[in-house]
Amino acid sequence: MPAVRRLQLGSLTIDTGRLTVEIDDEEVHLTPTELRILMLLTEEPGNVYSREKMAYTVWGYQWAGDSRVVDVHIQRLRKKIGSTRIETVRGFGYRFAG
């Protein structure tokens, strides 16, 4: 049985067992895609993830669409968890900034 992990990043809490996200103890409803992106970005906060790496992780190897679709999901995620938590690294991708 895998260990249930509660990741606390400032006021943001991710419960990977229950697949929930809370900000200041208030649940934030994310789509499965948004949750996968957030979980990837918070695996190693501060690491920069390319759009291609994010698309591969979220949609799998068979996904061959436009990597800009990642940008759309990042925008939606920022609206839900706060725009300052995900930083754009120009020319490279995105990183979780807290």
PyMOL commands that set and color helices and strands:
alter all, ss='L'
color gray80, all
select helices_A, chain A and resi 32-43+51-59+69-81+83-85
alter helices_A, ss='H'
color red, helices_A
select strands_A, chain A and resi 6-9+12-15+20-23+26-28+86-89+93-96
alter strands_A, ss='S'
color yellow, strands_A
deselect
rebuild
show_as cartoon
